[in-house]
Amino acid sequence: MNLNTLIIRNLKKNLKNYYLYVFALIFSVALYFAFVTLQYDPSMDATKGTIKGGAAVKAASVLLVAIVSIFLLYANTLFIKRRSKEIGLFQLIGMTKNKIFRILSVENFILYFGSLILGILIGFSFSKLIIMILFNITGVDAIATLHFSTKALLQTIIVFCAIYLLIMLMNFVFIKRQSILSLFRVRSSTETKVKKMSTFEIVIGIFGILLIASGYYVSSKLFGGDFSTMPELYGAMLFILGSVILGTYLFYKGSVSFIFNVIRKKKDGYLNINQVLSLSSIMFRMKSNALLLTIITTVSALAIALLSLSYIGYYSAEKTAENSVPADFSFTSTQDFDTFKDALLDKGIEYNREEIEVIEVLVNLKGITDSDFGELNGSLDAMQNSVISEKSVEGVNVKEDETVFTGYSDLLQKVIPLNNSGMTELKGKTEITKLKYLGMREEYPISWYFTAGGSPVVIVDDHVFQELKKDLDPEIQKENSLYIGVSIQEEDLAEANDLFHTLKLDEGWANDSQLDVKAEQKQNIGLIMFIVGFLGLTFLVTSGCILYFKQMDESEDEKPNYTILRKLGFTQGDLLRGIQAKQLFSFGIPLLIGLLHSYFAVQSGWFLFGAEVWTPMIIVMVLYTVLYPIFGVLSILYYKKVIKSSL
């Protein structure tokens, strides 16, 4: 048999066993090439393009390279260890290490660069689809074109050639450092098998669970007013991050074995075949894979959390825009409104007008909040708020000694939560008005121009409002003190919005269009969601493949056990039921822990991104949960082949 025949046979065998690796490599190349093509697409141009996101896509492509590089290097480590006996046999028949390295290099070259070429072709074919998805998510009204970029091609080839050289370097070092004897022992030493749990392992198992629970508890209190200064807040964030990551590692290192050991002891050691193949195997396998599983779980949780948060922002874009601009158009200048009104009348567009007079006062919040978090506004006894009369808001009726607040942002409500009742003070230039606080309303009656930062609007009796007007502090008053809201019929809204732009009324920040705010929110958050979504999908595929490869490795290690069990009379179905339970734990535990981590991460800060949490978060988690088990099913199919060939 010559070397060419040997290389071809090895290629066929590797392609049959590692088809998922080839798929992941093709997928990664295709996605990276499509991303880089998008980076050089004219629509992403910083000055002329439709979407101002070239820098974000460039940053995402760097992260994509990092994810793919780690995956390929780790997968190659598993494969080279798996072929250690084969390499040892080559040396036994007289091959030099250099010749063995050349054989592996040629095999890898054909497999790797064949996948690279196929991935580039697929990436180019799907680049138009990807930019269409981006246009759809960001709400851009443009036609996507199939754009081939030589710069993107050159960048993709350079990046993946560099990864290939790293893989070859790893293989060269591995072959050079191993002796023939060690090559035959490499796989048997990769997994730690322990028959009895030590007291130390039990302690770290319990400690791991306590660390995760404490991290969850602190995250639930993060913005609840328990941490009243910025150093305390940063300290709490660092504690959450450290306790959850360390707790996750200890969970895999000791907690899983501890929990399963308790289950086994309850059965007095009498385990059926399913439990032997699932519980006993998981107890000792997860311990040796603790670091890998911690990384996969942490990054999975990060991907789910970031995608959930970005989708929350996207999902809440319309609600956020309506809160910022309550009417279709908002003005703070009667001159600008008159210009817009005349243009509407010329076009025969009907409109409704609403006017609210607004003044600024300093509000003492100490009587209605228990928070000491004063850094955001300097001092809680000097928070600047807008004040309007009860006559300006429908359905509000307060007495002269009463007040209600409205339109308080979710962020500030978490940082400085207000009580349901109490006494507050409105400070003018010389006078202080004491009022009974009656609670908070949800409506946003005036535009964000008057409520920058999300501070609540104070509603008072009209008589009190007129008295406050006589005692204004000129230093804190806004340039304009009149909110004018203009509402247009749905069928005329697009034309009215075009007039708004034609008259250049959108220049500056005093006037606003609700339609523009919605579009801007969707474009900015949509781009982030698009990038996070594809990065999350890449990590899902690569991490799923890594877990699959580990299961392949374990199945080969356990093949002699299956042979013995089959000879004892257990059927293929008996063994498969145990394997299915094992895969449920192997893939289900990292998925469940990742979902829990992401849930508490989202719950601690979702209000920074939007107004709705449950629907977006559940949609993202369900999608991730549906996709992840695919690799578990593939693992079961591979185990089925191994069990079938064991007898």
C-alpha positions as CSV (number, residue, x, y, z in Angstrom):
1,M,0.0,0.0,0.0
2,N,1.5,3.4,-1.0
3,L,1.1,6.6,0.9
4,N,-1.5,8.0,-1.5
5,T,-3.7,5.0,-1.0
6,L,-3.3,5.3,2.7
7,I,-4.2,9.0,2.7
8,I,-7.3,8.4,0.6
9,R,-8.5,5.6,2.9
10,N,-7.9,7.8,5.9
11,L,-9.8,10.6,4.3
12,K,-12.8,8.4,3.6
13,K,-12.8,7.1,7.2
14,N,-12.4,10.6,8.7
15,L,-15.1,12.1,6.5
16,K,-17.5,9.3,7.6
17,N,-16.7,9.8,11.3
18,Y,-16.2,13.6,11.4
19,Y,-18.9,14.8,9.0
20,L,-20.3,17.1,11.7
21,Y,-16.8,18.7,12.0
22,V,-16.8,19.3,8.2
23,F,-20.3,20.7,8.4
24,A,-19.3,23.0,11.3
25,L,-16.2,24.1,9.4
26,I,-18.2,24.8,6.2
27,F,-20.9,26.6,8.2
28,S,-18.2,28.8,10.0
29,V,-16.5,29.7,6.8
30,A,-19.7,30.5,5.0
31,L,-21.0,32.7,7.9
32,Y,-17.6,34.5,8.2
33,F,-17.4,35.2,4.5
34,A,-21.0,36.4,4.4
35,F,-20.2,38.7,7.4
36,V,-17.1,40.1,5.8
37,T,-18.9,40.6,2.5
38,L,-21.6,42.5,4.5
39,Q,-18.8,44.6,6.0
40,Y,-17.6,45.7,2.6
41,D,-21.1,46.1,1.2
42,P,-22.0,49.6,-0.1
43,S,-25.1,49.7,2.1
44,M,-22.9,49.5,5.2
45,D,-20.8,52.6,4.2
46,A,-20.3,54.9,7.1
47,T,-21.2,58.0,5.1
48,K,-23.3,56.9,2.1
49,G,-24.8,53.6,3.3
50,T,-28.3,52.8,4.4
51,I,-27.2,51.3,7.7
52,K,-24.6,52.9,9.9
53,G,-23.1,49.7,11.3
54,G,-19.9,48.9,9.5
55,A,-17.8,49.1,12.7
56,A,-20.2,46.8,14.5
57,V,-20.1,44.2,11.8
58,K,-16.3,44.4,11.7
59,A,-16.2,43.8,15.5
60,A,-18.6,40.9,15.1
61,S,-16.4,39.3,12.5
62,V,-13.4,39.4,14.9
63,L,-15.5,37.7,17.6
64,L,-16.6,35.2,15.0
65,V,-13.0,34.4,14.2
66,A,-12.3,33.9,17.9
67,I,-15.2,31.5,18.4
68,V,-14.3,29.5,15.2
69,S,-10.6,29.4,16.1
70,I,-11.2,28.0,19.6
71,F,-13.6,25.4,18.2
72,L,-11.3,24.2,15.4
73,L,-8.2,24.0,17.7
74,Y,-10.2,22.2,20.4
75,A,-11.7,19.8,17.9
76,N,-8.3,19.1,16.3
77,T,-7.0,18.3,19.8
78,L,-9.7,15.7,20.3
79,F,-9.1,14.2,16.8
80,I,-5.3,13.9,17.1
81,K,-5.7,12.2,20.5
82,R,-8.3,9.9,19.1
83,R,-5.8,8.9,16.3
84,S,-2.9,8.4,18.7
85,K,-2.9,4.6,18.4
86,E,-2.9,5.0,14.6
87,I,0.1,7.3,14.8
88,G,1.8,4.8,17.1
89,L,1.2,1.9,14.6
90,F,2.7,4.0,11.9
91,Q,5.8,4.4,14.0
92,L,5.9,0.7,14.8
93,I,6.0,-0.2,11.1
94,G,9.0,2.1,10.6
95,M,7.6,5.5,9.6
96,T,9.4,8.5,10.8
97,K,7.6,11.2,12.7
98,N,8.2,13.7,9.9
99,K,6.6,11.3,7.4
100,I,3.6,10.8,9.7
101,F,3.2,14.5,10.1
102,R,3.3,14.9,6.3
103,I,0.5,12.3,5.9
104,L,-1.7,14.1,8.5
105,S,-0.9,17.4,6.9
106,V,-2.0,16.3,3.5
107,E,-5.2,14.8,4.9
108,N,-6.0,17.9,6.8
109,F,-5.1,20.1,3.8
110,I,-7.6,18.3,1.6
111,L,-10.3,18.2,4.2
112,Y,-9.8,21.7,5.5
113,F,-9.3,23.6,2.2
114,G,-12.0,21.6,0.5
115,S,-14.4,22.8,3.3
116,L,-13.0,26.3,2.9
117,I,-13.8,26.5,-0.8
118,L,-17.2,25.0,-0.3
119,G,-17.9,27.4,2.6
120,I,-16.9,30.5,0.6
121,L,-19.2,29.4,-2.3
122,I,-22.1,28.9,0.1
123,G,-21.3,32.1,2.0
124,F,-21.4,34.1,-1.3
125,S,-24.7,32.4,-2.3
126,F,-26.3,33.3,1.0
127,S,-24.7,36.8,1.4
128,K,-27.8,38.3,-0.4
129,L,-30.1,36.4,2.0
130,I,-28.2,37.7,5.0
131,I,-28.4,41.3,3.9
132,M,-32.1,40.9,3.2
133,I,-32.6,39.6,6.7
134,L,-30.6,42.6,8.0
135,F,-32.7,45.0,6.0
136,N,-35.9,43.4,7.2
137,I,-34.9,43.5,10.9
138,T,-33.7,47.1,10.7
139,G,-36.7,48.2,8.7
140,V,-34.6,49.6,5.9
141,D,-36.5,50.0,2.6
142,A,-33.8,49.0,0.2
143,I,-33.1,46.3,-2.4
144,A,-30.4,43.7,-1.5
145,T,-28.0,42.9,-4.2
146,L,-25.6,40.0,-4.6
147,H,-22.2,41.7,-4.1
148,F,-18.9,39.8,-4.5
149,S,-16.0,41.4,-2.6
150,T,-12.4,40.4,-3.4
151,K,-11.4,42.1,-0.2
152,A,-13.8,39.7,1.7
153,L,-12.4,36.7,-0.2
154,L,-8.8,37.6,0.6
155,Q,-9.5,38.3,4.3
156,T,-11.4,35.0,4.7
157,I,-8.5,33.0,3.0
158,I,-5.9,34.8,5.2
159,V,-7.8,34.2,8.4
160,F,-8.5,30.5,7.8
161,C,-5.0,29.9,6.5
162,A,-3.7,31.3,9.8
163,I,-6.0,28.9,11.7
164,Y,-4.8,26.0,9.5
165,L,-1.1,26.8,10.3
166,L,-2.0,26.8,14.1
167,I,-3.6,23.4,13.7
168,M,-0.5,22.0,11.9
169,L,1.7,23.5,14.6
170,M,-0.4,21.7,17.3
171,N,-0.1,18.4,15.4
172,F,3.6,18.8,14.8
173,V,4.2,19.4,18.5
174,F,2.0,16.5,19.6
175,I,3.7,14.0,17.3
176,K,7.2,15.2,18.2
177,R,6.6,15.1,22.0
178,Q,4.9,11.6,22.2
179,S,6.7,8.3,22.4
180,I,5.3,5.1,20.9
181,L,4.3,3.9,24.4
182,S,2.6,7.1,25.3
183,L,0.7,7.2,22.0
184,F,-1.0,3.9,23.0
185,R,-1.9,5.3,26.4
186,V,-3.0,8.8,25.5
187,R,-6.7,8.0,25.2
188,S,-7.0,5.9,28.3
189,S,-5.5,8.7,30.3
190,T,-7.8,11.5,29.1
191,E,-10.7,10.7,31.4
192,T,-10.7,10.4,35.1
193,K,-12.6,7.6,36.6
194,V,-13.2,7.6,40.3
195,K,-15.1,4.9,42.2
196,K,-15.7,6.7,45.4
197,M,-16.4,10.3,46.3
198,S,-14.1,12.0,48.8
199,T,-15.3,14.4,51.5
200,F,-13.6,17.2,49.7
201,E,-15.6,16.5,46.5
202,I,-18.8,16.5,48.5
203,V,-17.9,19.9,50.1
204,I,-17.1,21.6,46.8
205,G,-20.3,20.1,45.3
206,I,-22.4,21.7,48.0
207,F,-20.3,24.9,47.8
208,G,-20.8,25.2,44.1
209,I,-24.6,25.1,44.4
210,L,-24.5,27.7,47.2
211,L,-22.3,30.0,45.1
212,I,-24.7,29.8,42.1
213,A,-27.7,30.4,44.4
214,S,-26.0,33.4,46.1
215,G,-25.2,34.9,42.7
216,Y,-28.8,34.5,41.6
217,Y,-30.0,36.1,44.8
218,V,-27.7,39.1,44.5
219,S,-28.7,39.6,40.8
220,S,-32.4,39.7,41.8
221,K,-31.5,42.6,44.2
222,L,-29.1,44.4,41.9
223,F,-31.3,47.3,40.9
224,G,-33.9,47.0,43.7
225,G,-32.4,49.7,45.8
226,D,-30.3,47.5,48.0
227,F,-27.1,48.9,46.5
228,S,-27.3,52.6,47.0
229,T,-23.9,53.7,45.7
230,M,-21.9,53.1,42.5
231,P,-19.0,51.2,44.3
232,E,-21.6,48.9,45.9
233,L,-23.3,48.3,42.5
234,Y,-20.0,47.5,40.8
235,G,-19.0,45.3,43.7
236,A,-22.3,43.4,43.4
237,M,-21.8,42.9,39.7
238,L,-18.3,41.5,40.2
239,F,-19.6,39.2,42.9
240,I,-22.4,37.9,40.7
241,L,-20.0,37.2,37.8
242,G,-17.4,35.5,40.0
243,S,-19.8,33.4,42.1
244,V,-21.8,32.2,39.1
245,I,-18.7,31.2,37.0
246,L,-16.9,29.6,39.9
247,G,-20.1,28.0,41.1
248,T,-20.7,26.5,37.7
249,Y,-17.2,25.0,37.6
250,L,-17.6,23.5,41.1
251,F,-21.1,22.3,40.1
252,Y,-19.6,20.2,37.3
253,K,-16.6,19.3,39.3
254,G,-18.5,18.1,42.4
255,S,-22.2,18.9,42.5
256,V,-23.3,16.6,39.7
257,S,-21.4,13.7,41.1
258,F,-22.7,14.5,44.6
259,I,-26.3,14.7,43.5
260,F,-26.1,11.4,41.5
261,N,-24.2,9.7,44.3
262,V,-27.0,10.6,46.7
263,I,-29.5,9.1,44.2
264,R,-27.3,5.9,43.9
265,K,-27.1,5.5,47.7
266,K,-30.8,5.8,48.0
267,K,-31.1,2.7,45.8
268,D,-28.5,0.9,48.0
269,G,-26.3,0.3,44.9
270,Y,-28.9,-1.7,43.0
271,L,-28.9,0.1,39.6
272,N,-30.7,-1.1,36.5
273,I,-28.9,-1.1,33.1
274,N,-30.3,2.4,32.2
275,Q,-29.0,3.9,35.4
276,V,-25.6,2.2,35.0
277,L,-25.2,3.6,31.5
278,S,-26.5,7.1,32.5
279,L,-26.0,8.1,36.1
280,S,-22.7,6.2,36.8
281,S,-21.1,7.4,33.5
282,I,-22.2,11.1,34.0
283,M,-20.9,11.1,37.6
284,F,-17.3,10.6,36.5
285,R,-17.3,12.0,33.0
286,M,-18.5,15.5,33.9
287,K,-15.8,15.9,36.6
288,S,-13.1,15.6,34.0
289,N,-14.9,17.9,31.6
290,A,-15.7,20.5,34.2
291,L,-13.7,23.4,32.7
292,L,-15.0,22.8,29.1
293,L,-18.6,22.5,30.3
294,T,-18.1,25.7,32.4
295,I,-16.9,27.6,29.3
296,I,-19.8,26.3,27.2
297,T,-22.4,27.0,29.8
298,T,-21.1,30.5,30.5
299,V,-20.9,31.6,26.9
300,S,-24.2,29.9,26.1
301,A,-25.8,31.9,29.0
302,L,-24.1,35.1,27.7
303,A,-25.4,34.5,24.1
304,I,-28.9,33.8,25.3
305,A,-29.0,36.8,27.6
306,L,-27.6,39.2,25.0
307,L,-29.9,38.0,22.4
308,S,-32.9,38.2,24.8
309,L,-31.9,41.8,25.8
310,S,-31.4,42.9,22.3
311,Y,-34.8,41.3,21.3
312,I,-36.4,43.0,24.3
313,G,-35.1,46.4,23.0
314,Y,-36.3,45.5,19.4
315,Y,-39.7,44.2,20.6
316,S,-40.2,47.3,22.8
317,A,-39.1,49.8,20.1
318,E,-42.6,51.0,19.3
319,K,-43.5,51.3,22.9
320,T,-40.3,53.2,23.7
321,A,-41.0,55.6,20.8
322,E,-44.5,56.2,21.9
323,N,-43.2,57.0,25.4
324,S,-40.6,59.4,24.0
325,V,-43.0,61.1,21.5
326,P,-46.6,60.6,22.7
327,A,-48.2,62.1,19.5
328,D,-47.2,61.5,15.9
329,F,-45.2,64.7,16.0
330,S,-44.0,66.9,18.9
331,F,-43.0,70.5,18.8
332,T,-41.7,72.9,21.5
333,S,-41.9,76.0,19.3
334,T,-45.1,77.6,18.0
335,Q,-43.2,78.9,15.0
336,D,-42.1,75.4,13.9
337,F,-45.6,74.2,14.5
338,D,-47.1,76.9,12.3
339,T,-44.7,76.1,9.5
340,F,-45.7,72.4,9.7
341,K,-49.4,73.3,10.0
342,D,-49.3,75.4,6.8
343,A,-47.6,72.6,4.9
344,L,-50.3,70.1,6.1
345,L,-53.1,72.5,5.1
346,D,-51.5,73.0,1.6
347,K,-51.6,69.2,1.2
348,G,-55.1,68.8,2.6
349,I,-53.9,66.7,5.5
350,E,-56.1,66.8,8.6
351,Y,-54.5,67.0,12.0
352,N,-55.3,67.2,15.7
353,R,-53.4,69.5,18.0
354,E,-52.7,69.2,21.8
355,E,-50.9,71.9,23.9
356,I,-49.5,71.4,27.4
357,E,-47.6,74.1,29.2
358,V,-44.6,72.8,31.1
359,I,-42.5,74.4,33.9
360,E,-39.4,73.1,35.7
361,V,-39.0,72.8,39.5
362,L,-36.8,71.0,42.0
363,V,-38.5,68.1,43.7
364,N,-37.6,66.7,47.1
365,L,-38.0,62.9,46.9
366,K,-36.8,62.0,50.3
367,G,-40.3,61.7,51.7
368,I,-41.4,59.2,49.1
369,T,-38.3,56.9,48.6
370,D,-36.1,54.8,50.7
371,S,-33.2,54.9,48.2
372,D,-29.9,56.7,48.9
373,F,-28.8,56.3,45.3
374,G,-28.1,60.0,44.8
375,E,-25.2,59.9,42.3
376,L,-27.4,60.1,39.2
377,N,-29.0,63.3,40.1
378,G,-26.6,64.9,42.5
379,S,-29.0,64.8,45.5
380,L,-32.4,63.4,46.1
381,D,-33.6,66.7,47.6
382,A,-32.7,68.5,44.4
383,M,-34.1,66.4,41.5
384,Q,-35.3,68.5,38.6
385,N,-38.7,67.6,37.2
386,S,-41.2,68.9,34.7
387,V,-44.6,70.1,36.2
388,I,-47.9,70.2,34.4
389,S,-51.5,71.1,35.4
390,E,-54.1,68.5,36.0
391,K,-56.2,70.2,33.3
392,S,-53.6,69.0,30.7
393,V,-54.1,65.3,31.5
394,E,-57.4,63.6,31.0
395,G,-58.8,61.6,33.9
396,V,-56.6,63.2,36.6
397,N,-58.2,65.2,39.5
398,V,-56.0,66.2,42.4
399,K,-56.6,68.7,45.3
400,E,-54.5,71.7,46.0
401,D,-52.4,69.8,48.6
402,E,-52.0,66.6,46.4
403,T,-49.9,65.5,43.5
404,V,-49.4,62.4,41.3
405,F,-46.4,61.5,39.2
406,T,-46.5,60.0,35.7
407,G,-44.2,58.7,33.0
408,Y,-41.4,57.4,35.3
409,S,-38.8,55.3,33.3
410,D,-38.2,51.6,34.2
411,L,-34.5,52.3,34.7
412,L,-35.0,55.1,37.3
413,Q,-37.8,53.2,39.0
414,K,-35.3,50.4,39.7
415,V,-32.5,52.8,40.8
416,I,-34.7,55.2,42.8
417,P,-38.0,53.3,43.5
418,L,-40.8,55.5,44.8
419,N,-43.3,54.6,47.5
420,N,-47.0,54.6,46.9
421,S,-47.6,57.5,49.3
422,G,-45.8,60.1,51.3
423,M,-45.0,63.8,51.4
424,T,-42.9,65.7,48.8
425,E,-41.8,69.3,48.3
426,L,-41.7,71.4,45.1
427,K,-39.1,74.1,45.3
428,G,-39.5,77.3,43.3
429,K,-37.1,80.3,43.4
430,T,-38.2,81.4,46.8
431,E,-41.2,79.3,47.9
432,I,-41.5,75.6,48.9
433,T,-44.9,73.9,48.2
434,K,-45.6,70.8,50.3
435,L,-47.8,68.2,48.7
436,K,-49.2,64.8,49.5
437,Y,-47.9,62.2,47.0
438,L,-50.7,59.9,45.8
439,G,-48.8,57.5,43.6
440,M,-47.5,56.9,40.0
441,R,-49.4,56.8,36.7
442,E,-48.1,55.0,33.6
443,E,-48.9,57.6,30.9
444,Y,-46.3,59.7,29.2
445,P,-48.1,63.0,28.5
446,I,-45.2,65.1,27.1
447,S,-42.2,64.4,24.9
448,W,-38.7,63.3,26.1
449,Y,-37.4,66.9,25.5
450,F,-39.0,67.7,28.9
451,T,-38.2,64.4,30.6
452,A,-34.6,63.7,29.5
453,G,-33.2,60.9,31.7
454,G,-36.7,59.4,32.3
455,S,-37.6,61.5,35.3
456,P,-41.3,61.6,36.2
457,V,-43.7,64.4,35.3
458,V,-45.4,66.0,38.3
459,I,-49.1,66.7,38.0
460,V,-50.6,69.3,40.3
461,D,-53.8,71.2,40.8
462,D,-54.2,74.1,38.3
463,H,-54.2,76.7,41.1
464,V,-50.9,75.3,42.4
465,F,-49.5,75.3,38.9
466,Q,-50.3,79.0,38.4
467,E,-48.7,79.8,41.8
468,L,-45.6,77.9,40.8
469,K,-45.4,79.8,37.5
470,K,-45.1,83.0,39.5
471,D,-42.1,81.7,41.4
472,L,-40.0,80.1,38.6
473,D,-36.2,79.7,39.0
474,P,-34.9,80.9,35.6
475,E,-31.7,78.9,35.9
476,I,-33.4,75.6,35.6
477,Q,-36.2,76.4,33.0
478,K,-35.9,74.9,29.6
479,E,-35.6,77.1,26.5
480,N,-39.1,76.3,25.5
481,S,-42.0,75.7,27.9
482,L,-44.7,74.5,25.6
483,Y,-45.3,71.0,24.4
484,I,-47.4,70.8,21.1
485,G,-48.5,67.3,20.0
486,V,-49.8,66.7,16.5
487,S,-51.7,63.6,15.6
488,I,-52.3,62.6,11.9
489,Q,-54.5,60.0,10.3
490,E,-52.7,56.7,9.6
491,E,-53.2,57.0,5.8
492,D,-51.6,60.4,5.7
493,L,-48.8,59.8,8.2
494,A,-46.0,58.9,5.7
495,E,-46.7,62.0,3.6
496,A,-46.8,64.2,6.7
497,N,-43.4,62.6,7.8
498,D,-41.9,63.5,4.4
499,L,-43.1,67.1,4.9
500,F,-41.5,67.1,8.4
501,H,-38.2,66.3,6.8
502,T,-38.6,68.5,3.8
503,L,-39.1,71.5,6.0
504,K,-36.0,70.4,8.0
505,L,-38.0,70.5,11.2
506,D,-36.1,67.4,12.4
507,E,-32.9,69.4,12.8
508,G,-31.9,69.9,16.4
509,W,-33.6,67.9,19.2
510,A,-36.6,70.1,20.2
511,N,-39.0,68.6,17.6
512,D,-39.6,64.9,17.0
513,S,-41.4,62.5,14.7
514,Q,-42.6,59.3,16.4
515,L,-42.2,57.4,13.1
516,D,-38.5,58.5,13.0
517,V,-37.9,57.5,16.6
518,K,-39.4,54.0,15.9
519,A,-37.3,53.6,12.8
520,E,-34.1,54.7,14.6
521,Q,-34.8,52.4,17.5
522,K,-35.4,49.4,15.2
523,Q,-32.3,50.1,13.1
524,N,-29.9,50.5,16.0
525,I,-31.3,47.6,18.1
526,G,-32.0,45.5,15.0
527,L,-28.4,45.6,13.9
528,I,-27.3,44.5,17.4
529,M,-29.9,41.7,17.5
530,F,-28.8,40.6,14.0
531,I,-25.1,40.4,15.0
532,V,-25.7,38.8,18.4
533,G,-28.1,36.3,16.8
534,F,-25.6,35.1,14.2
535,L,-22.8,35.0,16.8
536,G,-25.1,33.0,19.1
537,L,-26.0,30.6,16.3
538,T,-22.3,30.1,15.5
539,F,-21.5,29.3,19.2
540,L,-24.5,27.0,19.4
541,V,-23.3,25.0,16.4
542,T,-19.6,24.9,17.5
543,S,-20.4,24.1,21.2
544,G,-22.9,21.5,20.2
545,C,-20.3,19.9,17.9
546,I,-17.7,19.9,20.7
547,L,-20.2,18.1,23.0
548,Y,-21.0,15.7,20.2
549,F,-17.3,14.9,19.6
550,K,-16.8,14.3,23.3
551,Q,-19.7,11.8,23.2
552,M,-18.1,10.1,20.2
553,D,-14.9,9.8,22.1
554,E,-16.7,8.4,25.2
555,S,-18.7,5.9,23.0
556,E,-15.4,4.4,21.6
557,D,-14.0,4.2,25.1
558,E,-17.0,2.4,26.4
559,K,-17.3,0.0,23.4
560,P,-15.8,-3.0,25.3
561,N,-18.4,-2.5,28.0
562,Y,-21.2,-2.7,25.4
563,T,-19.6,-5.9,24.1
564,I,-19.7,-7.5,27.6
565,L,-23.3,-6.3,28.2
566,R,-24.5,-7.7,24.8
567,K,-22.9,-11.0,25.6
568,L,-24.7,-11.1,28.9
569,G,-28.0,-10.9,27.0
570,F,-28.9,-7.2,27.0
571,T,-30.4,-6.1,23.7
572,Q,-29.5,-3.1,21.6
573,G,-32.7,-1.5,22.8
574,D,-31.8,-2.0,26.4
575,L,-28.5,-0.2,26.0
576,L,-30.0,2.6,23.8
577,R,-32.5,3.5,26.5
578,G,-29.6,4.0,29.0
579,I,-27.7,6.0,26.3
580,Q,-30.7,8.2,25.7
581,A,-30.9,9.0,29.4
582,K,-27.2,9.8,29.4
583,Q,-27.5,12.2,26.5
584,L,-30.4,13.9,28.2
585,F,-28.1,14.6,31.1
586,S,-25.0,15.3,29.0
587,F,-26.7,18.0,26.8
588,G,-29.6,18.8,29.1
589,I,-27.6,19.9,32.2
590,P,-25.4,22.5,30.4
591,L,-28.5,23.7,28.6
592,L,-30.6,24.0,31.8
593,I,-27.8,25.8,33.7
594,G,-27.2,28.1,30.8
595,L,-30.9,29.0,30.6
596,L,-31.0,29.6,34.4
597,H,-27.9,31.9,34.2
598,S,-29.4,33.8,31.3
599,Y,-32.8,34.1,33.0
600,F,-31.3,35.8,36.1
601,A,-29.0,38.0,34.0
602,V,-32.0,39.2,31.9
603,Q,-34.2,39.7,35.0
604,S,-31.6,41.8,36.7
605,G,-31.3,44.4,33.9
606,W,-34.0,44.0,31.2
607,F,-35.5,47.4,32.0
608,L,-32.4,49.1,30.6
609,F,-33.4,47.8,27.2
610,G,-37.1,48.0,26.8
611,A,-40.6,47.8,28.3
612,E,-41.5,44.1,27.7
613,V,-39.5,41.2,29.1
614,W,-41.4,37.9,29.1
615,T,-42.4,37.4,25.5
616,P,-39.0,38.2,23.9
617,M,-37.1,36.2,26.5
618,I,-39.3,33.1,26.2
619,I,-39.1,33.2,22.4
620,V,-35.3,33.3,22.5
621,M,-35.0,30.6,25.1
622,V,-37.5,28.3,23.3
623,L,-35.6,28.6,20.0
624,Y,-32.3,27.8,21.7
625,T,-33.8,24.9,23.5
626,V,-35.3,23.5,20.3
627,L,-32.0,23.7,18.4
628,Y,-29.6,22.4,21.1
629,P,-31.0,18.8,21.4
630,I,-30.3,18.2,17.7
631,F,-26.7,17.4,18.7
632,G,-28.0,15.1,21.4
633,V,-30.0,13.2,18.8
634,L,-26.9,12.9,16.5
635,S,-24.9,11.6,19.5
636,I,-27.6,8.9,20.1
637,L,-27.4,7.8,16.4
638,Y,-23.6,7.5,16.7
639,Y,-23.9,5.5,19.9
640,K,-26.4,3.2,18.1
641,K,-23.7,2.5,15.4
642,V,-21.1,1.8,18.1
643,I,-23.5,-0.6,20.0
644,K,-24.4,-2.4,16.8
645,S,-20.7,-3.0,16.0
646,S,-19.8,-4.0,19.5
647,L,-21.0,-7.6,19.0
